[in-house]
Amino acid sequence: MPFTRRQVLTLTGASLPLSLLTWWPRRETPPVAGIEAG
């Protein structure tokens, strides 16, 4: 069953802050720094 536009926007809006919260404390770790240095 395909998502509706509202469901997609809700999921995206909810996942962005969550991913940012999980990423932010680890942004100083070598693997993340290595990925950013690319």
N, C-alpha and C positions, 0 to 999 in steps of 0.2 A: 504494500500500500504506500503510494508516494506521499512525501511530506507536502504539507501546504506551505505557502509562502510565509505565513505567520509562524508556523512551527520552525521553519528554517531560520527565520530571523531571531526567534526566541532562543533556539539552540546556539546559534552563533553568538548572540549577545551574552548568553550565560557562560559559554565555553571560553570566550576571550579573557574575561577577568580571572577565571579559574586558572587558565594556563599561565597567565601573567603572574598570579600569586605563587604558583608552583615553581615558575622559572626564576622569579626575582631573587629569592634567597640564595639560589645556586649560581648566579650570574658571574661570581668571582672564581668559580672552580675552573681548573685547567681545561677540561673537555669543552666547556662552553666557550671559554676564551679562545681555544683553538679553532672552534667552529666559526666564531666571529672573525678571527684573523683570516680564515679561509684560504 
